[in-house]
């Protein structure tokens, strides 16, 4: 399953108002590798411990939002700041 295309057309980051798109599979794999190594915290500072099956990334590439059961979790505290991921 995946996020509905019509929903993707209207979704924006709640903080920056940047449009979002699906995180490419290779980037999702890299993110999940960092998660498995215990190197990822969300915006609120809590460790992300479970791999993500799907995610959205802002157009400017600064924030990643998880998609759970085809529903985007567009909460700032739950997002991941890509600047904290180093070279991913």
Secondary structure, 3 states (H helix, E strand, C coil): CCCCHHHHHHCECCCCCCEEEECCHHHHHHHHHHHHCCCCECCCCCECCCCCCCEEEECCCCEEEEEECCEECCCHHHCEEHHHHCCC
